[in-house]
C-alpha cells in the first residue's frame, strides 16, 4: 500500500516534505527505495534537491487508508503522513508529503532549510539547554518577521530567547536583527510561563554582525544581548561587540562642500530663480556634484560636465536648445508638488516624502524644539559609506551649543528607533574626536561635550507601535524626544505631540 501511495504522489506533481511541521525540502520528481533490514524498513528518498533516509514505523494517515474526514482535510488529498525515526534517534516524528500549489522562492527555501540547521547549531552551542520552541513563521500581531528563525532555550532556572538569520540573506535583513531580537525578547518574556527569560541570543552568518554589534552598545546595561556568528561548517562562536572594528562613516570637510557649491552657483542660481523658495540645493557627499530638489524631490543635478534634469532620474543634458523643457518641468512640479495640490495621489506629490519633510523642517527647525539654533542645519552629516537607509537625518546645535540629531520619517517604520540610535552613535564618535570643529562645522561655536540630544520626528499617527517597546531597552542616558507633527505637515509644520522618555 505504501508503494501505491508513493507512486500516486509522484504523479501528483510538485511536492514538499515536512517533518513535525517543519519544512525539509522540495521533492519534485523524487525517486524512492525501500530497504529491509530484519524487521526494520528503511525508506530512501532522493531528488535533485536533496536525499533523505528514515526508518518507517507505520503509515499514520493517507487518503486511501481509512483516515478520518478531518485528517484528510488537514493533510489534503495529495498528502501522506508516515511515523518515522531518524538514524540514532529514538523519538518518532511525523513525516509528511504534501502537495503544494505554488513554487517557493529560493530565499524562502533557504530560510526553511536554515531552521533545521539552526536547531543543530543551538544543540551544539548549548548542550545543557533544551530547545523548547523554534519557528520561522511570521507573527504580524507582535511585529515578528518571518525573515528569521526564532525560538526559546531553557536551562537551569532561566530561559533565553534566540533569533537566527540564514546565510545568503540581504545585508539589510542582518542589520535589522536587533530590532526583531528585542521585540522577540519582549514577547518571550510576556509569554513565559515556567522560567524567566534572561535575554536574547542573536546568530549571524560569519562577518555580518558588525552593524548590530555597534547598535547593541546603546542598550541599557540591564538588557542582555549575546551575539554569535556561525561559519560555513555551522560552528558558532560568540563575538564581542567591542571587537567589531571601526565605523564606516566620515565627515566631508565644509571647505570641500562650500567649494562645490560655489563652483555650481552660477548655473544653480539660474535654475532656482524658476521657483524661488521651492528649489533647494545640496552637495552630494563623496562627489563633486550638487543635487537640486523641488520640495525635496530630485529633479536636476549639477556636475562639472554640465547640468542634467528629469524628475527622479536626471539624465537629459541641459543645452541652450532645451531650456524650455526644464522650465516646463518646474511648472509641472509647482502644480503636482504643491502643498495644496488637488491630486494628492499623483506620483510626483507622493515621491520622496522624507525629503519633503526635511525641507519643511529645515525652513524653521525651531518648531521642532525652540532650543535649536536655526543658523546651523546639516543634512546627512556624518556621511555613510554604505547604502542609503531611506531615512533622513539632520544634525544641528542648540542655542547653548549642544549637538542635536533629528531623525525624520514621513510614514510608519519599525526600524526608526534603532536606525536613529545608529546615526546618533556616529555623531558621538565624531564628537569624541572633536572632528566637527576641525572640519569646519558650526563655526564660532564651542560645542558642549555632552552627548547629543535625539529627536524622532514623524507624523503623530505614524509612529510604529513597536517603538515604545524598543525605546524601553535603550540606555536611559540617551536623551530622546518624540515629536509628532500633524498629518497635514506639507501645508505647514504643526507639532501635536511632544514626548520624552
C-alpha positions as CSV (number, residue, x, y, z in Angstrom):
1,X,0.0,0.0,0.0
2,X,2.8,2.4,0.8
3,X,4.4,1.8,-2.6
4,X,1.0,2.6,-4.2
5,X,0.7,5.9,-2.2
6,X,4.2,7.0,-3.1
7,X,3.5,6.3,-6.8
8,X,0.3,8.4,-6.6
9,X,2.3,11.2,-5.0
10,X,5.0,11.1,-7.7
11,X,2.3,11.6,-10.3
12,X,0.7,14.5,-8.4
13,X,3.4,17.0,-9.5
14,X,5.1,19.5,-7.1
15,X,5.6,18.2,-3.6
16,X,7.4,19.1,-0.4
17,X,8.4,17.1,2.6
18,X,7.8,18.3,6.2
19,X,8.9,16.7,9.5
20,X,6.9,17.5,12.6
21,X,5.5,20.5,10.7
22,X,8.9,21.8,9.7
23,X,9.7,22.2,6.0
24,X,12.6,19.9,4.9
25,X,12.8,20.0,1.1
26,X,11.0,20.2,-2.2
27,X,10.7,16.7,-3.8
28,X,9.5,17.3,-7.3
29,X,10.2,14.3,-9.4
30,X,11.5,12.3,-6.4
31,X,12.6,8.7,-6.5
32,X,12.5,6.2,-3.7
33,X,13.7,2.8,-2.5
34,X,12.8,0.5,0.4
35,X,15.4,-1.5,2.2
36,X,14.5,-4.3,4.6
37,X,16.9,-4.9,7.5
38,X,15.4,-7.6,9.7
39,X,12.2,-6.0,11.0
40,X,13.4,-2.5,10.2
41,X,12.1,-0.9,7.0
42,X,14.2,2.0,5.7
43,X,12.8,4.5,3.2
44,X,15.4,6.3,1.0
45,X,14.1,9.3,-0.9
46,X,16.1,11.4,-3.3
47,X,15.6,14.1,-5.9
48,X,17.7,16.9,-7.4
49,X,17.0,19.0,-4.3
50,X,18.1,16.5,-1.5
51,X,18.4,12.9,-0.2
52,X,16.6,11.7,2.9
53,X,16.6,8.4,4.8
54,X,14.1,7.4,7.5
55,X,13.1,4.3,9.4
56,X,9.4,3.8,8.8
57,X,7.3,2.7,11.8
58,X,3.8,2.9,10.2
59,X,1.5,4.8,7.9
60,X,-0.1,7.4,10.2
61,X,-2.5,9.0,7.7
62,X,-3.3,8.5,4.0
63,X,-6.4,9.4,1.9
64,X,-7.0,5.8,1.0
65,X,-6.0,4.2,4.3
66,X,-9.3,4.8,6.1
67,X,-8.2,8.1,7.7
68,X,-10.9,10.4,9.1
69,X,-12.5,13.1,7.1
70,X,-10.9,15.7,9.4
71,X,-7.4,14.2,8.8
72,X,-8.0,14.2,5.1
73,X,-9.0,17.9,5.2
74,X,-6.0,18.7,7.3
75,X,-3.4,16.9,5.1
76,X,-5.1,17.5,1.7
77,X,-5.8,15.0,-1.0
78,X,-2.2,14.9,-2.1
79,X,-0.7,14.2,1.3
80,X,0.7,11.2,3.1
81,X,1.9,11.1,6.7
82,X,4.3,8.4,8.0
83,X,5.6,7.9,11.5
84,X,9.4,7.6,11.3
85,X,12.6,7.8,13.2
86,X,16.0,9.2,12.2
87,X,19.2,7.2,12.4
88,X,20.3,7.3,16.0
89,X,17.1,8.8,17.1
90,X,14.6,7.3,19.5
91,X,11.6,9.6,19.5
92,X,9.2,9.1,16.5
93,X,8.4,12.0,14.2
94,X,5.7,12.8,11.7
95,X,7.0,12.7,8.1
96,X,4.6,14.4,5.7
97,X,4.4,14.5,1.9
98,X,2.3,17.5,0.9
99,X,1.2,18.8,-2.5
100,X,1.9,22.5,-3.0
101,X,0.2,24.9,-5.3
102,X,2.9,27.4,-5.8
103,X,6.6,27.2,-6.2
104,X,8.6,28.5,-3.3
105,X,11.2,31.2,-3.9
106,X,14.9,30.1,-3.4
107,X,15.1,32.6,-0.4
108,X,12.0,31.0,1.3
109,X,13.5,27.6,0.8
110,X,16.8,28.7,2.3
111,X,15.1,30.1,5.3
112,X,13.1,26.9,5.9
113,X,16.3,24.8,5.5
114,X,18.1,27.0,7.9
115,X,15.5,26.2,10.6
116,X,16.7,22.6,10.8
117,X,20.4,23.7,10.7
118,X,19.8,26.2,13.4
119,X,18.4,23.6,15.7
120,X,21.7,21.7,15.4
121,X,23.8,24.9,16.0
122,X,21.9,25.6,19.2
123,X,22.2,22.0,20.4
124,X,25.9,22.0,19.9
125,X,26.5,25.5,21.4
126,X,24.3,25.0,24.4
127,X,24.3,21.2,25.2
128,X,22.9,21.7,28.7
129,X,19.9,23.7,27.5
130,X,16.6,22.5,25.9
131,X,15.1,23.9,22.8
132,X,11.5,24.4,23.8
133,X,10.3,26.0,20.5
134,X,11.7,27.0,17.1
135,X,9.7,28.6,14.3
136,X,10.2,30.7,11.2
137,X,6.6,31.7,10.9
138,X,5.8,35.4,10.9
139,X,3.8,36.8,13.8
140,X,2.3,40.0,12.4
141,X,0.3,40.8,15.6
142,X,3.6,41.1,17.5
143,X,5.6,42.6,14.6
144,X,7.8,39.5,14.3
145,X,9.2,38.9,10.9
146,X,9.3,35.6,9.0
147,X,12.8,36.5,7.7
148,X,14.3,35.0,10.9
149,X,14.1,31.7,12.9
150,X,13.2,32.4,16.5
151,X,12.9,30.2,19.5
152,X,13.4,29.6,23.2
153,X,16.1,27.8,25.1
154,X,15.6,26.6,28.7
155,X,18.3,25.6,31.1
156,X,18.7,25.8,34.9
157,X,16.5,28.5,36.4
158,X,16.1,30.7,33.3
159,X,15.5,30.8,29.6
160,X,16.9,32.6,26.6
161,X,15.2,34.0,23.5
162,X,17.1,33.1,20.3
163,X,16.9,34.6,16.8
164,X,18.9,33.4,13.8
165,X,19.3,34.6,10.2
166,X,20.0,32.3,7.3
167,X,23.2,32.5,5.2
168,X,22.8,34.5,2.0
169,X,20.2,36.9,3.4
170,X,20.3,40.6,2.3
171,X,22.6,42.8,4.4
172,X,19.6,44.9,5.5
173,X,18.0,41.7,7.0
174,X,21.1,41.1,9.1
175,X,21.3,44.8,10.1
176,X,17.7,44.7,11.3
177,X,18.3,41.7,13.7
178,X,18.5,43.8,16.8
179,X,15.1,45.3,16.2
180,X,13.4,42.0,15.8
181,X,15.5,40.4,18.5
182,X,14.4,42.9,21.1
183,X,10.7,42.5,20.0
184,X,11.0,38.7,20.3
185,X,12.6,39.1,23.7
186,X,9.7,41.3,24.9
187,X,7.2,38.8,23.5
188,X,9.0,35.8,25.0
189,X,9.1,37.4,28.4
190,X,5.4,38.2,28.2
191,X,4.5,34.6,27.3
192,X,6.9,32.9,29.7
193,X,5.1,30.5,32.0
194,X,7.8,28.5,33.7
195,X,11.1,30.3,33.7
196,X,12.1,34.0,33.3
197,X,13.7,34.9,30.0
198,X,17.1,36.4,30.8
199,X,17.9,37.9,27.4
200,X,18.2,37.3,23.7
201,X,20.9,35.5,21.7
202,X,21.4,36.5,18.0
203,X,23.0,34.3,15.4
204,X,24.5,35.7,12.2
205,X,26.4,34.3,9.2
206,X,30.2,35.0,9.7
207,X,31.1,38.6,9.1
208,X,27.6,40.1,9.2
209,X,27.1,41.1,12.9
210,X,29.0,44.4,12.8
211,X,26.1,46.8,12.5
212,X,24.1,45.1,15.2
213,X,27.2,44.9,17.5
214,X,27.6,48.6,17.3
215,X,23.9,49.3,18.0
216,X,23.9,46.9,20.9
217,X,26.3,49.2,22.7
218,X,23.5,51.7,23.0
219,X,21.3,49.4,25.0
220,X,20.6,49.6,28.7
221,X,23.1,47.6,30.8
222,X,20.2,45.5,32.1
223,X,19.3,44.3,28.6
224,X,21.2,41.1,28.0
225,X,22.1,40.5,24.3
226,X,24.6,37.9,23.2
227,X,25.9,37.9,19.6
228,X,27.2,34.8,17.7
229,X,28.5,34.2,14.2
230,X,28.4,30.8,12.6
231,X,30.8,29.6,10.0
232,X,30.1,27.6,6.8
233,X,30.5,24.3,8.8
234,X,27.8,25.5,11.2
235,X,30.0,26.1,14.2
236,X,29.1,29.2,16.2
237,X,31.4,31.5,18.2
238,X,30.4,34.3,20.5
239,X,31.6,37.7,19.4
240,X,32.4,40.7,21.5
241,X,30.7,44.0,20.3
242,X,33.8,45.9,21.3
243,X,36.0,44.0,18.8
244,X,33.9,44.6,15.7
245,X,36.1,47.3,14.1
246,X,35.7,50.9,13.1
247,X,32.6,52.7,11.9
248,X,32.0,53.1,8.2
249,X,31.4,56.9,8.4
250,X,33.2,60.0,7.6
251,X,32.9,63.8,7.5
252,X,33.2,65.8,4.4
253,X,35.2,69.0,5.2
254,X,33.0,72.0,4.9
255,X,35.5,73.8,2.7
256,X,35.0,71.0,0.1
257,X,31.2,71.3,0.3
258,X,31.4,75.1,0.0
259,X,33.8,74.8,-2.9
260,X,31.5,72.6,-4.8
261,X,28.5,74.8,-4.1
262,X,30.5,77.9,-5.2
263,X,31.6,76.3,-8.4
264,X,28.0,75.3,-9.2
265,X,26.4,78.6,-8.1
266,X,26.1,80.4,-11.4
267,X,24.2,77.6,-13.1
268,X,22.3,76.6,-10.0
269,X,21.1,80.2,-9.2
270,X,19.6,80.5,-12.7
271,X,17.5,77.4,-12.1
272,X,16.5,78.4,-8.6
273,X,15.0,81.6,-9.9
274,X,12.4,79.5,-11.7
275,X,10.7,78.7,-8.4
276,X,12.2,80.8,-5.6
277,X,11.7,79.2,-2.2
278,X,10.7,75.8,-3.6
279,X,14.1,74.7,-5.0
280,X,16.8,73.7,-2.6
281,X,20.4,72.6,-3.3
282,X,22.8,70.3,-1.5
283,X,26.2,68.9,-2.3
284,X,26.2,65.2,-2.7
285,X,28.6,63.6,-0.2
286,X,31.6,61.9,-1.7
287,X,31.2,63.6,-5.1
288,X,31.8,66.9,-6.9
289,X,28.1,67.2,-7.7
290,X,25.1,69.2,-6.5
291,X,21.5,68.0,-6.2
292,X,18.6,70.3,-7.0
293,X,15.4,69.4,-5.3
294,X,11.9,70.7,-5.6
295,X,10.4,70.5,-2.1
296,X,12.7,67.5,-1.6
297,X,12.2,65.7,-4.9
298,X,15.3,65.4,-7.0
299,X,14.8,66.9,-10.5
300,X,18.2,68.2,-11.6
301,X,21.9,67.6,-10.9
302,X,24.9,69.8,-11.5
303,X,28.2,68.2,-12.3
304,X,31.4,69.8,-13.6
305,X,30.4,68.5,-17.0
306,X,27.1,70.3,-17.0
307,X,23.5,70.2,-15.7
308,X,21.2,67.2,-16.1
309,X,17.5,67.3,-15.5
310,X,14.5,64.9,-15.3
311,X,12.2,64.0,-12.4
312,X,13.7,61.4,-10.2
313,X,16.5,60.4,-12.6
314,X,18.1,63.4,-14.2
315,X,19.6,62.2,-17.5
316,X,18.7,64.9,-20.0
317,X,21.7,67.3,-20.5
318,X,20.7,70.9,-20.3
319,X,21.5,72.7,-23.5
320,X,20.6,76.1,-24.9
321,X,18.0,74.5,-27.2
322,X,16.0,72.6,-24.5
323,X,15.8,75.2,-21.6
324,X,12.0,75.3,-22.2
325,X,11.8,71.6,-21.3
326,X,13.4,72.4,-17.9
327,X,11.0,75.3,-17.4
328,X,8.0,73.1,-18.3
329,X,9.2,70.5,-15.7
330,X,9.5,73.1,-13.0
331,X,6.0,74.5,-13.8
332,X,4.5,71.0,-13.6
333,X,6.3,70.4,-10.3
334,X,4.7,73.6,-9.0
335,X,1.3,72.1,-9.9
336,X,1.9,68.5,-8.9
337,X,4.1,69.0,-5.9
338,X,2.2,71.9,-4.3
339,X,1.2,71.7,-0.6
340,X,-2.4,72.5,-1.7
341,X,-2.4,70.2,-4.8
342,X,-5.7,68.6,-5.5
343,X,-4.3,65.4,-6.9
344,X,-2.6,64.1,-3.7
345,X,-2.3,60.6,-5.1
346,X,-0.2,61.7,-8.1
347,X,3.3,60.0,-8.0
348,X,5.0,63.4,-8.1
349,X,3.1,64.5,-5.0
350,X,3.9,61.3,-3.1
351,X,7.5,60.9,-4.1
352,X,10.3,61.2,-1.6
353,X,8.2,62.2,1.4
354,X,11.1,62.2,3.9
355,X,12.9,64.7,1.7
356,X,9.8,66.9,1.5
357,X,9.5,66.7,5.3
358,X,13.2,67.7,5.6
359,X,12.6,70.8,3.5
360,X,9.7,71.8,5.7
361,X,11.7,71.2,9.0
362,X,14.7,73.0,7.6
363,X,12.7,76.1,6.9
364,X,12.1,76.5,10.6
365,X,13.7,73.9,12.9
366,X,12.7,75.8,16.0
367,X,9.2,74.4,15.5
368,X,10.6,71.0,16.4
369,X,12.3,72.5,19.5
370,X,12.7,76.1,20.5
371,X,16.3,75.4,21.7
372,X,17.6,74.7,18.2
373,X,19.8,77.4,16.6
374,X,18.4,77.9,13.1
375,X,21.7,79.1,11.7
376,X,23.2,75.7,11.6
377,X,21.4,72.7,10.0
378,X,23.3,70.0,8.1
379,X,21.8,67.0,6.3
380,X,23.3,63.5,6.3
381,X,26.4,64.5,8.4
382,X,28.2,62.2,9.1
383,X,28.0,60.5,5.7
384,X,27.7,56.8,5.2
385,X,29.9,54.6,3.0
386,X,27.2,52.0,2.8
387,X,23.8,52.1,1.1
388,X,21.2,54.9,1.6
389,X,19.0,53.9,4.5
390,X,15.9,55.6,3.1
391,X,15.5,57.8,6.2
392,X,16.6,61.4,6.6
393,X,18.8,62.8,9.4
394,X,19.6,66.4,10.3
395,X,22.4,67.5,12.5
396,X,22.0,70.8,14.4
397,X,23.0,72.5,17.6
398,X,21.0,74.1,20.4
399,X,21.4,77.7,21.4
400,X,23.5,76.5,24.4
401,X,25.9,74.7,22.0
402,X,24.7,71.1,22.5
403,X,24.6,68.9,19.4
404,X,21.1,67.6,18.4
405,X,20.2,64.8,15.9
406,X,16.8,65.0,14.1
407,X,15.6,61.7,12.6
408,X,12.8,62.2,10.2
409,X,10.2,59.7,8.9
410,X,7.1,60.5,6.9
411,X,5.4,57.1,7.4
412,X,5.4,54.3,9.9
413,X,8.7,52.4,10.1
414,X,9.5,49.7,12.7
415,X,13.3,50.5,12.3
416,X,13.1,54.2,13.2
417,X,14.4,53.8,16.8
418,X,17.5,51.7,16.1
419,X,18.4,53.5,12.9
420,X,18.2,56.8,14.8
421,X,20.4,55.3,17.5
422,X,22.9,54.2,14.8
423,X,23.1,57.7,13.5
424,X,23.4,59.2,17.0
425,X,26.3,56.8,17.7
426,X,28.1,58.0,14.6
427,X,27.7,61.6,15.7
428,X,29.0,60.7,19.1
429,X,32.0,59.0,17.5
430,X,33.0,62.2,15.5
431,X,32.2,64.4,18.5
432,X,34.6,62.5,20.8
433,X,37.4,63.1,18.3
434,X,36.4,66.8,18.0
435,X,36.1,66.5,14.3
436,X,33.1,68.8,13.8
437,X,35.0,71.9,14.7
438,X,38.2,70.7,12.9
439,X,36.2,70.0,9.6
440,X,34.5,73.4,9.7
441,X,31.1,72.6,11.1
442,X,29.3,75.0,13.5
443,X,31.8,77.8,13.0
444,X,32.3,80.1,16.0
445,X,30.6,77.6,18.4
446,X,32.4,75.8,21.2
447,X,30.4,72.6,21.3
448,X,29.1,71.2,24.6
449,X,30.9,67.9,25.3
450,X,27.6,66.2,26.5
451,X,26.2,63.5,24.1
452,X,23.8,64.9,21.5
453,X,20.0,65.1,22.0
454,X,18.0,62.8,19.8
455,X,14.6,63.9,18.3
456,X,12.4,61.3,16.5
457,X,10.2,63.3,14.1
458,X,7.2,61.9,12.3
459,X,3.5,62.5,11.7
460,X,1.9,61.8,15.1
461,X,-0.1,58.8,13.8
462,X,2.9,57.3,12.0
463,X,5.0,56.1,15.0
464,X,5.1,52.3,14.8
465,X,3.5,50.6,17.9
466,X,6.8,48.7,18.4
467,X,8.7,52.0,19.0
468,X,7.6,52.0,22.7
469,X,9.0,48.6,23.3
470,X,12.3,49.3,21.6
471,X,12.8,52.6,23.5
472,X,12.5,50.8,26.8
473,X,15.6,48.8,26.0
474,X,17.9,51.7,25.2
475,X,20.4,53.2,27.7
476,X,18.4,55.8,29.7
477,X,21.3,58.2,29.4
478,X,20.4,58.8,25.7
479,X,18.0,61.8,25.8
480,X,15.3,61.1,23.3
481,X,12.2,63.1,22.5
482,X,9.5,62.0,20.1
483,X,8.0,64.9,18.2
484,X,4.7,64.2,16.3
485,X,3.7,66.7,13.6
486,X,0.2,67.0,12.1
487,X,-0.7,64.8,9.2
488,X,-1.0,67.9,7.0
489,X,2.6,68.8,7.5
490,X,3.1,69.6,3.8
491,X,0.9,72.7,4.3
492,X,2.8,73.8,7.4
493,X,4.6,72.3,10.3
494,X,2.5,72.0,13.4
495,X,3.6,69.9,16.4
496,X,0.8,68.0,18.0
497,X,2.8,65.6,20.2
498,X,6.0,66.0,22.3
499,X,7.0,63.1,24.4
500,X,10.3,62.5,26.2
501,X,11.4,59.3,27.9
